[in-house]
Amino acid sequence: MGDDRPECVSGDRRLPLETLRRRGAQAATGFASLGLGEDDAIAVMMRNDFPYIEASLGAGPIGAYTVSINWHFKGDEIRYILEDSGAKLLIVHADLLVNCRSDIPEGLPLLVVETPPEIVEAYAIAEADARVPPGRDAWEGWLEAFDPWNEPSKPARGHISYTSGTTGKPKGVRREPLPKANQQNVAGLVEDWFGTCRGMRTVVTGPLYHSVINTYTRGALRAEGTIILEPRFGAEALLAIIERERITHLHLVPTMFVRMLRLPADVRAKYDVSSLQMVIHGAAPCPRSVKQQMIEWWGPIIFEYYGSTEFGMASRSDSEEWLARPGTTGKAWPGRVIEIHDDDGRVLGPGEVGEIYVSLGELANFTYHNQSDQRREIERNGLVTAGDVGYLDEDGYLFLTDRKRDMIISGGVNIYPAEIEAELGNHPKVVDSAVFSIPDDEYGERVIAAIELLSDVTADEDEIITFLRERLANYKIPKKLIFKTRLPRDDAGKIRKREMREPYWSGLERRI
């Protein structure tokens, strides 16, 4: 472990936060030299690494947005986001560039980051692919040519996170500029949400392209905390880091709980986790038995929240509240309003199940970039919905029971069936398809697809899966295919997807 100075750590590399901030200020000057400024988009496609944070810090003072691109994406997925966002610069890890060169719009400037040794090792990357290709501008050399930014900062924009929807096309959640006078209020809000505090020590276990992980990491940075960037999650590896680095705060997802609980008892027992003060989880439903075991193991330091990219954290429960009301995600956050609506927009009473609507509170308003019509569709009386279904009890505690909108959460990652169905529709043998989820003990949900083929043709699972792998990120690929002569439809011709899901989810505590 390093000294008591707050620092950012990745593998064997340790960078003081003051140096990280200075490099971010240099990036701001560099971005401005490229002609970038207010409302421009800077795309970042990297695994967890120092330059990811440096680029985000650099976009702030010049009033630019950072656009986080999931590094699992392929082909058209990458090109769509770069084109839709209007990105004027792409910062990318060298090994990721190897497979996406042809997908980058012609003329888009690039800055290439050498893939560091810890990521090379974690993902078994060829050494040659980790190096910046000849003729490309390297982030390190480019950055060192600039002095830190010393002009007045523009209103902060933050980052644009792309989240898909029922149309299958990703939507970029873009917030309005936040005046400097309001920035401190929102920073305090994030501090309250996640319990970030001066001197905290945390591990970034999830990808920085995920909106909540990005927000959590920025909160830890503002709190002068020590931040360990984990190349990829490993159950025992995390326990070892907690002990070695005296970790105090964590943000996890339920899949990580499951993997740690599956370690042999003697392995779990040999690591000292007593330094932990606050562990918060969200992004996906957590089975009650898993939550109970984690509280028994780590103590009453585990918090759960309900939120979304659009409206942030809406509710949060501590361990005591959860043990008293198993399954709750807590009461509405102070300053927030949570309402349960029926399909006609009527506000429902305690115990009545309906769609969950949440106010934005102090957060800056948002739109869906280039899709403002879809922003209007999710709002009622100033409140917005993520399409989740649940109820409030007599005391105002929120419980989630279902999901109205067609989305799958697997391992804390949002997967949109319409996107997969659209690609399946491009296969010459496929007439139609229905993508949905079934329960999974580790990931919460597993993606499967029911497929209707053209009459008089045959196709096997390998053929369809290979077709999809060429077009979609691997985590979106169905784990199972079901071939049907005809998919069930209602009188209007719409596929009865809920009917196909029902047998798999019947009787479970939370039906998704």
C-alpha positions as CSV (number, residue, x, y, z in Angstrom):
1,M,0.0,0.0,0.0
2,G,1.2,3.5,-0.7
3,D,1.5,6.4,1.8
4,D,-1.5,8.4,3.1
5,R,-1.7,10.8,0.1
6,P,-4.9,10.2,-1.9
7,E,-4.0,8.5,-5.1
8,C,-5.4,6.5,-8.0
9,V,-4.1,3.0,-8.4
10,S,-4.1,0.5,-11.3
11,G,-2.0,-2.6,-11.1
12,D,1.5,-1.6,-9.9
13,R,0.9,2.0,-11.0
14,R,0.1,4.6,-8.4
15,L,-0.7,8.2,-9.3
16,P,-1.3,10.9,-6.7
17,L,-4.7,12.6,-7.2
18,E,-3.0,16.0,-7.5
19,T,-1.1,14.6,-10.5
20,L,-4.3,13.1,-11.9
21,R,-6.0,16.5,-11.7
22,R,-3.1,18.3,-13.2
23,R,-3.1,16.0,-16.1
24,G,-6.9,16.5,-16.5
25,A,-6.2,20.3,-16.6
26,Q,-3.6,19.7,-19.3
27,A,-6.2,17.7,-21.2
28,A,-8.5,20.7,-21.1
29,T,-5.9,22.9,-22.7
30,G,-5.2,20.2,-25.3
31,F,-8.9,19.8,-26.1
32,A,-9.3,23.5,-26.6
33,S,-6.3,23.6,-28.9
34,L,-8.2,21.1,-31.1
35,G,-11.0,23.6,-31.3
36,L,-13.3,21.8,-28.9
37,G,-15.5,23.8,-26.6
38,E,-19.0,24.1,-25.2
39,D,-21.5,21.4,-26.0
40,D,-19.0,19.4,-28.1
41,A,-18.7,15.7,-27.5
42,I,-15.5,13.8,-26.7
43,A,-15.9,10.1,-27.0
44,V,-14.0,7.7,-24.7
45,M,-13.7,4.0,-25.4
46,M,-11.4,2.5,-22.8
47,R,-11.3,0.0,-20.0
48,N,-10.7,1.3,-16.5
49,D,-7.5,3.4,-16.7
50,F,-6.1,6.7,-15.6
51,P,-6.6,8.5,-19.0
52,Y,-10.3,7.7,-18.8
53,I,-10.6,9.9,-15.7
54,E,-8.1,12.5,-17.1
55,A,-10.2,12.9,-20.2
56,S,-13.4,13.4,-18.2
57,L,-11.7,16.0,-16.0
58,G,-10.4,17.7,-19.1
59,A,-13.8,18.0,-20.7
60,G,-15.3,19.8,-17.7
61,P,-13.6,23.2,-17.8
62,I,-14.2,23.7,-21.6
63,G,-17.9,22.8,-21.3
64,A,-17.7,19.7,-23.4
65,Y,-19.5,16.4,-22.8
66,T,-17.7,13.1,-22.6
67,V,-19.5,10.2,-24.4
68,S,-18.9,6.9,-22.8
69,I,-18.7,4.0,-25.2
70,N,-19.0,0.4,-23.9
71,W,-15.8,-1.2,-25.0
72,H,-17.6,-4.5,-25.6
73,F,-19.4,-2.9,-28.5
74,K,-18.7,-3.9,-32.1
75,G,-19.1,-2.5,-35.6
76,D,-22.4,-0.7,-36.1
77,E,-22.8,-0.2,-32.3
78,I,-19.7,1.9,-32.2
79,R,-20.3,3.8,-35.4
80,Y,-23.9,4.6,-34.3
81,I,-22.9,6.3,-31.1
82,L,-20.0,8.2,-32.7
83,E,-22.3,9.5,-35.4
84,D,-25.3,10.1,-33.2
85,S,-23.4,12.0,-30.6
86,G,-21.5,14.1,-33.1
87,A,-18.3,13.2,-31.4
88,K,-15.4,15.4,-32.5
89,L,-12.7,13.3,-30.9
90,L,-12.3,9.7,-29.9
91,I,-9.9,8.6,-27.2
92,V,-9.3,4.8,-27.3
93,H,-7.2,2.0,-25.9
94,A,-4.7,0.7,-28.5
95,D,-5.9,-2.9,-28.3
96,L,-9.6,-1.8,-28.8
97,L,-8.6,0.2,-31.9
98,V,-7.3,-2.9,-33.5
99,N,-10.8,-4.3,-33.9
100,C,-12.8,-1.1,-34.6
101,R,-10.7,0.9,-37.1
102,S,-13.2,0.4,-39.9
103,D,-16.1,1.5,-37.7
104,I,-14.7,5.0,-37.0
105,P,-16.2,7.7,-39.2
106,E,-13.7,9.0,-41.7
107,G,-11.9,12.1,-40.5
108,L,-12.7,11.7,-36.8
109,P,-9.5,12.7,-34.8
110,L,-8.1,10.0,-32.6
111,L,-5.9,9.9,-29.5
112,V,-4.7,6.4,-28.7
113,V,-3.8,5.3,-25.2
114,E,-1.3,2.5,-24.7
115,T,-3.0,-0.4,-23.1
116,P,-1.3,-0.8,-19.6
117,P,0.3,-4.1,-18.4
118,E,-2.5,-4.9,-15.8
119,I,-5.2,-4.8,-18.5
120,V,-3.0,-6.7,-21.0
121,E,-2.6,-9.4,-18.4
122,A,-6.3,-9.4,-17.3
123,Y,-7.6,-9.8,-20.9
124,A,-4.7,-11.8,-22.4
125,I,-4.0,-9.1,-25.0
126,A,-1.2,-9.5,-27.4
127,E,1.7,-7.2,-26.6
128,A,1.8,-5.8,-30.1
129,D,-1.9,-4.8,-30.0
130,A,-1.3,-2.9,-26.7
131,R,1.1,-0.5,-28.3
132,V,0.1,2.7,-30.1
133,P,0.2,2.1,-33.8
134,P,2.7,4.1,-35.9
135,G,1.3,7.3,-37.3
136,R,-1.3,7.6,-34.5
137,D,-1.2,10.4,-31.9
138,A,-0.4,8.8,-28.5
139,W,-2.3,10.2,-25.5
140,E,0.8,10.4,-23.3
141,G,3.0,12.4,-25.7
142,W,0.1,14.6,-26.8
143,L,-0.9,15.5,-23.2
144,E,2.6,16.4,-22.0
145,A,2.8,19.2,-24.7
146,F,0.2,21.3,-22.8
147,D,0.2,23.5,-19.7
148,P,-2.7,23.1,-17.3
149,W,-5.9,25.0,-18.1
150,N,-5.9,28.4,-16.3
151,E,-9.0,30.2,-17.8
152,P,-12.4,30.4,-16.2
153,S,-14.3,27.2,-16.4
154,K,-17.5,26.8,-18.5
155,P,-20.7,25.4,-17.0
156,A,-20.2,21.7,-16.5
157,R,-21.9,19.2,-18.9
158,G,-20.9,15.9,-17.4
159,H,-21.1,12.8,-19.6
160,I,-23.6,11.4,-22.1
161,S,-24.5,7.8,-21.3
162,Y,-26.2,5.8,-24.1
163,T,-29.0,3.6,-23.0
164,S,-31.2,1.7,-25.5
165,G,-35.0,1.5,-25.5
166,T,-37.9,-0.3,-27.1
167,T,-36.9,0.9,-30.6
168,G,-33.6,-0.8,-30.3
169,K,-31.6,2.3,-31.0
170,P,-29.6,3.6,-28.1
171,K,-30.6,7.0,-26.6
172,G,-28.0,9.4,-25.2
173,V,-29.0,10.8,-21.8
174,R,-27.7,14.4,-22.0
175,R,-28.1,16.8,-19.1
176,E,-28.4,20.6,-19.4
177,P,-25.3,22.6,-18.4
178,L,-25.0,22.9,-14.7
179,P,-24.1,26.5,-13.5
180,K,-21.2,26.7,-11.1
181,A,-23.4,27.8,-8.3
182,N,-25.3,24.5,-8.5
183,Q,-22.4,22.2,-8.9
184,Q,-21.6,22.1,-5.2
185,N,-25.2,21.2,-4.4
186,V,-25.1,18.2,-6.8
187,A,-21.7,17.2,-5.6
188,G,-23.1,17.2,-2.0
189,L,-26.0,15.1,-3.2
190,V,-23.7,12.5,-4.7
191,E,-21.7,12.5,-1.5
192,D,-24.9,11.8,0.5
193,W,-26.0,9.1,-2.0
194,F,-22.9,7.0,-1.9
195,G,-21.5,8.0,1.5
196,T,-18.2,9.3,0.0
197,C,-16.0,11.0,2.5
198,R,-12.6,12.4,2.9
199,G,-10.0,9.7,3.3
200,M,-12.2,7.0,1.9
201,R,-10.5,4.1,0.1
202,T,-12.5,2.4,-2.6
203,V,-12.2,-0.1,-5.5
204,V,-13.8,0.6,-8.8
205,T,-15.1,-2.9,-9.5
206,G,-17.4,-2.0,-12.5
207,P,-16.7,-0.3,-15.8
208,L,-16.2,3.4,-16.0
209,Y,-18.5,3.6,-19.0
210,H,-21.4,2.7,-16.8
211,S,-23.1,5.9,-15.6
212,V,-23.4,5.0,-11.9
213,I,-19.8,3.8,-11.7
214,N,-18.6,6.9,-13.4
215,T,-20.6,9.1,-11.0
216,Y,-19.4,7.1,-8.0
217,T,-15.8,7.4,-9.1
218,R,-16.0,11.1,-9.6
219,G,-17.6,11.4,-6.1
220,A,-14.6,9.5,-4.6
221,L,-12.3,11.8,-6.5
222,R,-14.0,14.9,-5.1
223,A,-13.8,13.4,-1.6
224,E,-10.0,13.1,-1.9
225,G,-10.3,9.3,-1.6
226,T,-7.9,6.7,-2.8
227,I,-9.3,4.9,-5.8
228,I,-8.2,1.5,-7.0
229,L,-9.1,0.7,-10.6
230,E,-9.7,-3.0,-11.0
231,P,-9.1,-4.2,-14.6
232,R,-11.9,-6.8,-14.2
233,F,-13.8,-8.2,-11.3
234,G,-12.5,-11.3,-9.5
235,A,-14.2,-12.6,-6.3
236,E,-11.1,-13.6,-4.3
237,A,-9.0,-10.8,-5.9
238,L,-11.4,-8.2,-4.5
239,L,-11.2,-9.7,-1.0
240,A,-7.4,-9.5,-1.2
241,I,-7.6,-5.9,-2.3
242,I,-9.9,-5.1,0.6
243,E,-7.5,-6.5,3.1
244,R,-4.3,-5.2,1.5
245,E,-5.5,-1.6,0.8
246,R,-7.8,-1.3,3.8
247,I,-10.8,-0.5,1.7
248,T,-13.6,1.4,3.4
249,H,-16.2,1.9,0.7
250,L,-17.5,-0.1,-2.3
251,H,-20.1,0.0,-5.0
252,L,-21.1,-3.5,-6.1
253,V,-23.7,-5.3,-8.1
254,P,-25.5,-8.5,-6.9
255,T,-23.6,-10.8,-9.3
256,M,-20.4,-9.8,-7.4
257,F,-22.1,-10.8,-4.1
258,V,-23.0,-14.2,-5.6
259,R,-19.5,-14.9,-6.8
260,M,-18.0,-14.0,-3.5
261,L,-20.5,-16.2,-1.6
262,R,-19.6,-19.1,-3.9
263,L,-16.0,-19.1,-2.7
264,P,-15.2,-21.9,-0.3
265,A,-15.8,-20.9,3.3
266,D,-12.1,-21.2,4.2
267,V,-11.2,-18.8,1.4
268,R,-13.7,-16.2,2.5
269,A,-12.6,-16.5,6.1
270,K,-8.9,-15.9,5.5
271,Y,-9.4,-12.3,4.4
272,D,-9.9,-9.4,6.8
273,V,-12.7,-7.2,5.6
274,S,-13.2,-5.3,8.9
275,S,-12.0,-2.0,7.3
276,L,-15.3,-1.8,5.3
277,Q,-17.6,1.0,6.4
278,M,-20.2,1.3,3.6
279,V,-21.0,-1.1,0.8
280,I,-23.7,0.1,-1.6
281,H,-25.4,-1.9,-4.4
282,G,-27.9,-1.3,-7.1
283,A,-28.2,-1.5,-10.9
284,A,-30.0,-4.9,-10.6
285,P,-32.4,-6.8,-8.3
286,C,-30.6,-8.7,-5.5
287,P,-32.1,-12.0,-4.3
288,R,-33.2,-11.8,-0.7
289,S,-31.1,-14.8,0.3
290,V,-28.0,-13.3,-1.2
291,K,-28.5,-10.0,0.6
292,Q,-29.2,-11.8,3.9
293,Q,-25.9,-13.8,3.6
294,M,-23.9,-10.7,2.8
295,I,-25.2,-8.8,5.8
296,E,-24.4,-11.8,8.0
297,W,-20.8,-11.9,6.6
298,W,-19.9,-8.2,6.3
299,G,-22.3,-6.8,8.9
300,P,-25.0,-4.1,8.7
301,I,-23.0,-1.9,6.4
302,I,-24.8,-2.8,3.2
303,F,-27.0,-0.3,1.5
304,E,-29.3,-0.7,-1.5
305,Y,-30.7,1.9,-3.8
306,Y,-33.1,2.3,-6.7
307,G,-32.2,4.7,-9.5
308,S,-31.6,5.2,-13.2
309,T,-29.3,7.1,-15.5
310,E,-32.2,9.5,-16.1
311,F,-33.1,10.4,-12.5
312,G,-30.2,9.3,-10.4
313,M,-30.8,7.7,-7.0
314,A,-34.5,7.8,-6.0
315,S,-34.5,5.8,-2.8
316,R,-32.0,4.0,-0.5
317,S,-32.3,1.6,2.3
318,D,-29.7,0.7,5.0
319,S,-29.3,-2.8,6.4
320,E,-31.6,-2.2,9.3
321,E,-34.4,-1.0,7.1
322,W,-34.0,-3.9,4.7
323,L,-34.0,-6.5,7.5
324,A,-37.2,-5.0,8.9
325,R,-38.8,-4.9,5.4
326,P,-36.9,-7.5,3.3
327,G,-36.9,-6.5,-0.4
328,T,-37.3,-2.7,0.0
329,T,-35.1,-0.2,-1.7
330,G,-36.0,2.4,0.9
331,K,-38.0,5.6,1.1
332,A,-37.9,8.5,-1.4
333,W,-34.6,10.4,-1.1
334,P,-35.0,13.8,0.6
335,G,-36.2,16.3,-1.9
336,R,-37.5,13.6,-4.2
337,V,-41.0,12.4,-5.0
338,I,-41.9,8.8,-5.8
339,E,-45.4,8.1,-7.1
340,I,-47.0,4.8,-8.4
341,H,-49.2,5.3,-11.4
342,D,-51.7,3.0,-13.2
343,D,-51.9,2.9,-17.0
344,D,-54.3,5.9,-17.0
345,G,-51.9,8.1,-14.9
346,R,-53.9,7.8,-11.7
347,V,-51.7,8.0,-8.6
348,L,-52.1,4.7,-6.6
349,G,-52.2,4.2,-2.9
350,P,-50.1,2.1,-0.5
351,G,-49.8,-1.5,-1.5
352,E,-51.2,-0.9,-5.1
353,V,-48.8,-2.0,-7.8
354,G,-48.1,0.2,-10.8
355,E,-45.4,2.0,-12.7
356,I,-42.9,4.0,-10.7
357,Y,-42.4,7.7,-11.4
358,V,-39.7,9.9,-9.8
359,S,-39.0,13.6,-9.7
360,L,-35.5,14.9,-10.7
361,G,-35.0,17.0,-7.5
362,E,-31.8,19.0,-7.7
363,L,-30.4,17.2,-10.8
364,A,-30.2,19.1,-14.0
365,N,-32.9,18.4,-16.5
366,F,-32.1,16.0,-19.3
367,T,-33.1,15.0,-22.8
368,Y,-32.4,12.1,-25.0
369,H,-29.9,13.4,-27.6
370,N,-31.6,13.7,-31.0
371,Q,-34.7,11.9,-29.6
372,S,-36.6,14.5,-27.5
373,D,-39.9,12.9,-28.4
374,Q,-38.9,9.8,-26.4
375,R,-38.0,12.0,-23.5
376,R,-41.6,13.4,-23.5
377,E,-43.0,9.9,-23.5
378,I,-41.6,9.0,-20.1
379,E,-42.8,12.1,-18.3
380,R,-46.0,12.7,-16.3
381,N,-46.6,15.9,-14.3
382,G,-42.9,16.6,-14.0
383,L,-42.0,13.1,-12.9
384,V,-40.2,10.5,-15.1
385,T,-40.2,6.7,-15.3
386,A,-37.6,4.1,-16.1
387,G,-40.4,1.6,-16.8
388,D,-40.1,-0.3,-13.5
389,V,-43.2,-1.5,-11.6
390,G,-43.7,-1.7,-7.9
391,Y,-45.5,-0.3,-4.9
392,L,-45.1,1.9,-1.8
393,D,-46.1,0.5,1.6
394,E,-48.0,2.4,4.3
395,D,-44.7,4.0,5.5
396,G,-43.5,5.0,2.1
397,Y,-41.0,2.3,1.5
398,L,-40.5,1.3,-2.1
399,F,-40.7,-2.3,-3.4
400,L,-40.0,-3.4,-7.0
401,T,-42.0,-6.2,-8.4
402,D,-41.8,-6.2,-12.1
403,R,-40.6,-4.2,-15.2
404,K,-43.0,-2.7,-17.7
405,R,-40.5,-1.8,-20.3
406,D,-38.9,-4.4,-22.4
407,M,-35.4,-4.5,-20.8
408,I,-33.2,-7.2,-19.3
409,I,-30.7,-6.6,-16.5
410,S,-28.0,-9.3,-16.5
411,G,-25.1,-8.9,-14.1
412,G,-26.1,-5.3,-13.6
413,V,-25.9,-4.4,-17.3
414,N,-28.9,-3.3,-19.3
415,I,-29.7,-5.3,-22.4
416,Y,-32.5,-4.3,-24.7
417,P,-34.4,-7.1,-26.6
418,A,-35.4,-4.8,-29.4
419,E,-31.8,-4.3,-30.4
420,I,-31.2,-8.1,-30.6
421,E,-34.5,-8.7,-32.3
422,A,-33.6,-6.1,-34.9
423,E,-30.4,-8.0,-35.7
424,L,-32.1,-11.3,-35.8
425,G,-34.5,-9.8,-38.3
426,N,-31.6,-9.2,-40.7
427,H,-30.9,-13.0,-40.8
428,P,-32.2,-14.3,-44.2
429,K,-33.8,-17.3,-42.5
430,V,-35.6,-15.6,-39.6
431,V,-39.2,-14.5,-39.9
432,D,-39.5,-13.1,-36.4
433,S,-38.1,-13.4,-32.9
434,A,-38.9,-12.7,-29.3
435,V,-36.0,-12.0,-26.9
436,F,-36.7,-12.2,-23.2
437,S,-35.0,-13.3,-19.9
438,I,-35.2,-16.3,-17.7
439,P,-33.9,-16.5,-14.1
440,D,-30.2,-17.0,-13.5
441,D,-28.7,-17.7,-10.0
442,E,-25.5,-15.7,-10.8
443,Y,-26.4,-12.9,-13.2
444,G,-30.0,-12.5,-12.1
445,E,-31.3,-12.8,-15.6
446,R,-30.2,-14.8,-18.7
447,V,-31.0,-13.8,-22.3
448,I,-32.8,-16.3,-24.5
449,A,-34.5,-15.9,-27.9
450,A,-37.5,-17.7,-29.4
451,I,-37.1,-17.7,-33.2
452,E,-39.6,-18.3,-36.0
453,L,-37.9,-19.4,-39.2
454,L,-39.1,-19.2,-42.8
455,S,-41.1,-22.2,-43.8
456,D,-39.1,-25.0,-45.4
457,V,-35.7,-23.8,-44.1
458,T,-33.6,-25.1,-41.3
459,A,-31.0,-23.4,-39.1
460,D,-29.1,-24.5,-36.0
461,E,-28.1,-22.5,-33.0
462,D,-24.5,-22.1,-34.0
463,E,-25.4,-20.5,-37.3
464,I,-27.6,-17.9,-35.6
465,I,-25.2,-17.2,-32.7
466,T,-22.3,-16.7,-35.1
467,F,-24.4,-14.2,-37.1
468,L,-25.1,-12.2,-34.0
469,R,-21.6,-12.3,-32.7
470,E,-20.4,-10.5,-35.8
471,R,-22.9,-7.6,-35.0
472,L,-23.4,-7.3,-31.3
473,A,-21.4,-7.1,-28.1
474,N,-20.9,-10.6,-26.6
475,Y,-22.9,-9.9,-23.5
476,K,-26.0,-9.3,-25.6
477,I,-25.8,-12.7,-27.3
478,P,-28.7,-15.1,-26.2
479,K,-27.5,-17.9,-24.0
480,K,-30.2,-20.2,-25.5
481,L,-32.3,-20.3,-28.6
482,I,-35.8,-21.8,-28.9
483,F,-37.0,-22.6,-32.5
484,K,-40.7,-22.4,-32.9
485,T,-43.0,-23.1,-35.9
486,R,-45.0,-20.0,-34.9
487,L,-44.6,-17.4,-32.2
488,P,-47.7,-16.8,-30.0
489,R,-49.5,-13.5,-31.0
490,D,-52.5,-11.5,-29.9
491,D,-55.3,-10.4,-32.2
492,A,-53.3,-7.4,-33.2
493,G,-50.4,-9.6,-34.3
494,K,-48.1,-8.6,-31.4
495,I,-46.0,-11.4,-30.0
496,R,-47.2,-12.4,-26.5
497,K,-43.7,-12.3,-25.0
498,R,-45.0,-12.2,-21.4
499,E,-46.8,-15.5,-22.0
500,M,-43.4,-17.1,-23.0
501,R,-41.6,-15.7,-20.0
502,E,-44.3,-16.6,-17.4
503,P,-43.4,-20.3,-16.9
504,Y,-39.8,-19.4,-16.1
505,W,-40.6,-16.6,-13.5
506,S,-43.7,-18.0,-11.9
507,G,-43.5,-18.2,-8.1
508,L,-40.3,-16.2,-7.7
509,E,-40.2,-13.3,-5.2
510,R,-39.6,-10.7,-7.9
511,R,-40.9,-11.1,-11.4
512,I,-39.0,-9.2,-14.0
